[in-house]
Amino acid sequence: MMKQKLFGLLITLASVFGASTVMAHTALAIAQPKDGAMIVEAPESLNLTFTESVRLMRVTMKMGEKELDIGFTPVAAASDQFAIALPVLENASYTVNWVVMGADSHLVDGNLSFTVGMHGDHENHASHEGVSHESHESHSTTDHNH
């Protein structure tokens, strides 16, 4: 009887940790503009598509070292696609930082950068879409910089 309970506990723990491991791999699948893009016209929105439904907790944007107010408000509803309206952007280089919370409450952050108008007339078709980093702080909304 004790062996059956222990075995049941081990199976339960394995399924919980196994599911947590699978769910912890939330990543940015597609970004428009793409990471590393050099575009002629400033985008009107930033479009982020993730590999699973997430809650978008934070999006910040910098032009060089200057923080821009993009009027972002955290999104309570989970989705795998988000469109964030952008202010009118000057010809410059921009960095976007984002934080999402996956279904397992893990925070995942990442960033991407793009340039408007300065370095040519063609969008860079880089194969990578963005960089993401998993935070292992379960049930936390604390910022984690990697």
Buried (B, 14 or more C-beta within 10 A) or exposed (E): EEEEEEEEEEEEEEEEEEEBEEBBEBBBBBBBBBBBBBBEEBBEEBEBBBBBBBBBBBBBBBBEEEEBEBEBEEBEEBBBEBEBEBEEBEEBBBBBBBBBBBBBBBBBBBBBBBBBBEEEEEBBEBEEBBBBBBBEEEEEEEEBEE
